Amino acid sequence: MLPQIVRQCENNGDPTSLKIMQCELGITLTVLAAFMKVAMSEMSIFLFSAVEVGTEMLEIDCHLTKDGHVVVSHDENLLRQTGQDVNISSLNLEELPPYREILEVTFKTGHFSTGSDRNIALLEDVFHKFPHIAVNIEVKENNSMLIEKNSSMPYMFTVKRALKLLLLYYTGLLPFVPLGESFLQFYLPQIINREYIPEMWILRSRLVIFLIERLTLRKGMFKHLRDRGIQIHLFVCNEEQDIEAAFAAGATGVMTDYPTLLSNDIRRRTQDT
């Protein structure tokens, strides 16, 4: 049944043109121990179907409205998503504009997504609809009130803590230091400057990306984290070679904008084992 559900996200059966909004609602579907990074306007219908076929986690990007509501959105400024140059934090909930009818997929220039339900969703609505599904919340801004509203949840490594993790690993001290985080999530280095163009000029150097890849994709470190119950999620893997590289490095989850590509890879791996 998984392939049938996945195909609902495709435009006219074309696996390279998905009817999704990557990062718009920031929802990640976890299927068969892998992640499909999708964010779609048809949230309720698709997610109910996805949960029925084994979705394990929803990953959601959140912001806080002026009147204190936590909403699901990748961007704080809504110009790209709605056409209106306003910030979520400056508007009350009822003032939030709808998404554009057509949106370009963030990690695939020239690819667009559509949908009929264009409302920005409340985080609490996701909780009510899926009370037994794990939710991974990414707080998209340094807002103490927003963080406090989610402070009791397990959390992921920050950049600073990830750098400390690398230091502990390379000095051999990692096994002796307690870790409070439950997730390690970062870009698969090989997609940087190909699918993801960073703003920092230093990250546009091939040498720097090569060094980052060598330093971070360490099977020994990933195995140690897995043994301690920490999940490793790599993104955004939109090509077969990227999915293969992420799993080969020891990732427990892969995020992608192309569910069919990922599901085929998972199905092939299942058959091989």
C-alpha positions as CSV (number, residue, x, y, z in Angstrom):
1,M,0.0,0.0,0.0
2,L,3.0,2.4,0.6
3,P,3.6,2.9,-3.2
4,Q,-0.1,3.9,-3.7
5,I,0.1,6.5,-0.9
6,V,3.4,7.8,-2.2
7,R,2.0,8.3,-5.7
8,Q,-0.7,10.5,-4.4
9,C,2.0,13.1,-4.0
10,E,3.0,13.0,-7.6
11,N,1.8,15.1,-10.5
12,N,0.4,12.9,-13.3
13,G,2.6,10.0,-12.2
14,D,5.8,11.9,-12.9
15,P,8.3,10.9,-10.1
16,T,10.4,14.0,-10.8
17,S,7.5,16.5,-10.3
18,L,5.9,16.0,-6.9
19,K,2.8,17.7,-5.6
20,I,4.4,18.7,-2.4
21,M,5.5,21.9,-0.7
22,Q,9.0,21.2,0.7
23,C,9.4,22.8,4.1
24,E,6.2,24.9,3.9
25,L,4.4,23.1,6.7
26,G,7.7,21.4,7.7
27,I,6.2,17.9,8.1
28,T,8.5,15.0,7.8
29,L,7.0,11.5,7.3
30,T,8.9,8.6,8.8
31,V,8.2,5.4,6.9
32,L,10.1,2.1,7.5
33,A,13.0,3.7,9.4
34,A,13.6,6.4,6.8
35,F,12.3,10.0,6.5
36,M,10.4,11.6,3.6
37,K,10.8,15.3,4.0
38,V,7.6,16.7,2.6
39,A,5.4,19.6,3.6
40,M,2.0,19.6,1.9
41,S,-1.1,21.6,1.8
42,E,-3.3,18.4,1.9
43,M,-1.9,17.8,5.4
44,S,-4.8,16.0,7.1
45,I,-5.7,13.6,4.2
46,F,-2.1,12.7,3.4
47,L,-0.9,12.4,7.0
48,F,-3.8,10.1,8.0
49,S,-3.0,7.9,5.1
50,A,0.7,8.0,5.9
51,V,0.1,7.1,9.6
52,E,-2.0,4.1,8.4
53,V,1.0,2.7,6.5
54,G,3.5,3.0,9.3
55,T,4.6,6.6,9.7
56,E,6.7,6.9,12.9
57,M,7.4,10.6,13.2
58,L,6.3,14.0,12.1
59,E,9.0,16.7,11.9
60,I,7.5,20.2,12.1
61,D,9.0,23.7,11.9
62,C,7.3,26.2,14.2
63,H,6.8,29.9,14.9
64,L,4.8,32.0,17.4
65,T,2.1,34.4,16.4
66,K,1.6,37.8,18.0
67,D,-1.2,36.5,20.1
68,G,0.8,33.4,21.4
69,H,-0.3,30.6,19.0
70,V,2.3,28.1,17.8
71,V,1.9,27.6,14.1
72,V,3.6,25.2,11.6
73,S,5.7,27.1,9.0
74,H,9.2,27.0,7.7
75,D,9.6,30.7,7.3
76,E,9.0,33.5,9.8
77,N,8.6,36.0,7.0
78,L,5.7,35.0,4.7
79,L,6.7,36.8,1.5
80,R,8.0,33.6,-0.2
81,Q,5.1,31.4,1.0
82,T,2.1,33.8,0.7
83,G,3.2,36.8,-1.3
84,Q,2.7,39.1,1.7
85,D,5.8,40.7,3.2
86,V,4.8,40.2,6.9
87,N,6.2,38.2,9.8
88,I,4.3,35.6,11.7
89,S,5.3,37.1,15.0
90,S,3.6,40.5,13.9
91,L,0.2,38.9,13.2
92,N,-2.6,37.4,15.2
93,L,-3.7,33.9,14.3
94,E,-6.7,35.1,12.4
95,E,-4.6,37.5,10.4
96,L,-2.3,34.9,8.8
97,P,-2.6,35.0,5.0
98,P,-3.1,31.7,3.0
99,Y,-0.3,30.0,1.1
100,R,0.2,30.8,-2.6
101,E,-1.7,28.5,-4.9
102,I,1.6,27.5,-6.5
103,L,5.0,27.3,-4.7
104,E,8.4,26.4,-6.0
105,V,10.1,23.5,-4.2
106,T,12.9,24.9,-2.2
107,F,15.6,22.3,-3.1
108,K,14.5,21.9,-6.7
109,T,14.6,25.0,-8.8
110,G,11.9,24.9,-11.5
111,H,9.7,22.4,-9.7
112,F,6.4,23.5,-8.2
113,S,3.8,22.3,-5.8
114,T,0.0,22.9,-5.5
115,G,-2.8,22.2,-3.1
116,S,-6.3,23.2,-2.1
117,D,-5.9,23.5,1.7
118,R,-3.8,26.7,1.9
119,N,-4.2,27.5,5.6
120,I,-1.2,27.7,8.0
121,A,-1.7,25.0,10.5
122,L,-1.7,25.1,14.3
123,L,0.8,22.9,16.1
124,E,-2.0,21.8,18.6
125,D,-4.1,20.6,15.7
126,V,-1.3,18.2,14.7
127,F,-1.2,16.9,18.2
128,H,-4.9,16.4,18.3
129,K,-5.0,14.6,15.0
130,F,-2.0,12.3,15.7
131,P,-1.9,11.9,19.5
132,H,0.1,8.6,19.4
133,I,2.7,9.7,16.8
134,A,6.1,11.1,17.8
135,V,6.6,14.8,16.8
136,N,10.0,16.4,16.1
137,I,9.7,20.1,16.5
138,E,12.2,22.5,15.1
139,V,12.1,25.9,16.7
140,K,12.9,28.3,13.9
141,E,13.7,31.3,16.0
142,N,15.4,32.3,19.2
143,N,12.2,32.9,21.0
144,S,12.2,32.1,24.7
145,M,8.4,31.9,24.9
146,L,8.2,29.5,21.9
147,I,11.0,27.4,23.4
148,E,9.2,27.3,26.8
149,K,6.1,26.0,25.1
150,N,8.1,22.9,24.0
151,S,10.6,22.7,26.7
152,S,9.6,19.3,28.1
153,M,10.3,17.5,24.8
154,P,13.5,15.6,23.9
155,Y,15.8,17.8,21.9
156,M,18.5,17.7,19.2
157,F,22.1,18.9,19.0
158,T,22.6,22.6,18.4
159,V,25.6,23.7,16.2
160,K,27.6,24.5,19.3
161,R,26.8,21.1,20.9
162,A,27.6,19.3,17.7
163,L,31.0,20.9,17.6
164,K,31.6,19.7,21.1
165,L,30.4,16.3,20.1
166,L,33.1,16.1,17.4
167,L,35.7,17.3,19.8
168,L,34.8,14.6,22.4
169,Y,34.8,11.9,19.6
170,Y,38.2,12.8,18.3
171,T,39.7,13.1,21.7
172,G,38.3,9.7,22.8
173,L,36.3,11.2,25.6
174,L,32.8,10.7,24.1
175,P,32.0,7.5,25.9
176,F,32.6,9.1,29.3
177,V,30.5,12.2,28.8
178,P,26.7,12.2,29.3
179,L,24.6,13.5,26.4
180,G,21.1,14.9,26.9
181,E,20.2,15.1,23.2
182,S,18.0,12.5,21.4
183,F,18.7,13.5,17.8
184,L,21.6,14.6,15.6
185,Q,20.4,16.2,12.4
186,F,22.4,18.0,9.7
187,Y,22.8,18.4,5.9
188,L,24.5,15.6,4.1
189,P,27.7,17.4,3.1
190,Q,27.7,16.3,-0.5
191,I,24.5,18.1,-1.3
192,I,25.9,21.5,-0.2
193,N,26.5,23.7,-3.2
194,R,24.5,21.3,-5.3
195,E,21.0,21.1,-3.9
196,Y,21.6,23.6,-1.0
197,I,23.5,26.9,-1.5
198,P,24.6,28.2,1.9
199,E,24.7,31.9,2.7
200,M,28.1,31.7,4.4
201,W,30.8,32.2,1.8
202,I,33.2,29.9,3.6
203,L,30.8,27.0,3.0
204,R,31.0,27.5,-0.7
205,S,34.6,26.2,-0.8
206,R,34.9,22.7,-2.1
207,L,37.8,22.1,0.3
208,V,35.8,23.2,3.3
209,I,32.9,20.9,2.3
210,F,35.4,18.0,1.8
211,L,36.8,18.5,5.3
212,I,33.3,18.7,6.8
213,E,32.4,15.5,5.1
214,R,35.5,13.8,6.4
215,L,35.0,15.1,9.9
216,T,31.3,14.4,10.3
217,L,30.4,11.2,8.4
218,R,32.1,8.9,10.8
219,K,30.7,5.4,11.1
220,G,32.3,4.9,14.5
221,M,30.7,8.0,15.9
222,F,27.3,7.2,14.4
223,K,27.4,3.7,15.8
224,H,28.3,5.1,19.3
225,L,25.3,7.5,19.1
226,R,23.0,4.8,18.0
227,D,24.1,2.5,20.8
228,R,23.2,5.4,23.2
229,G,19.7,5.7,21.7
230,I,20.4,8.8,19.7
231,Q,19.0,9.0,16.2
232,I,21.0,10.4,13.2
233,H,19.0,12.1,10.4
234,L,20.7,13.4,7.2
235,F,19.0,15.7,4.7
236,V,18.0,16.7,2.0
237,C,18.7,13.6,-0.1
238,N,16.9,14.1,-3.4
239,E,19.1,11.7,-5.5
240,E,19.7,8.0,-5.2
241,Q,23.4,8.6,-4.7
242,D,22.7,10.8,-1.7
243,I,20.3,8.3,-0.1
244,E,22.9,5.6,-0.5
245,A,25.6,7.8,1.0
246,A,23.5,8.7,4.0
247,F,22.6,5.1,4.8
248,A,26.2,4.0,4.1
249,A,27.4,6.5,6.7
250,G,25.2,5.0,9.3
251,A,22.2,7.4,9.4
252,T,19.0,6.1,11.0
253,G,16.9,8.4,9.0
254,V,17.0,10.1,5.6
255,M,15.0,13.2,4.6
256,T,14.0,13.7,1.0
257,D,11.6,15.6,-1.2
258,Y,11.0,12.6,-3.4
259,P,9.1,9.9,-1.5
260,T,9.0,7.5,-4.4
261,L,12.7,7.5,-4.8
262,L,13.2,6.8,-1.1
263,S,10.5,4.2,-0.8
264,N,12.0,2.3,-3.8
265,D,15.4,2.4,-2.1
266,I,13.9,1.1,1.1
267,R,12.0,-1.6,-0.7
268,R,15.2,-2.7,-2.5
269,R,17.1,-2.9,0.7
270,T,14.4,-5.0,2.3
271,Q,14.5,-7.4,-0.6
272,D,18.2,-7.6,-0.4
273,T,18.1,-8.6,3.3
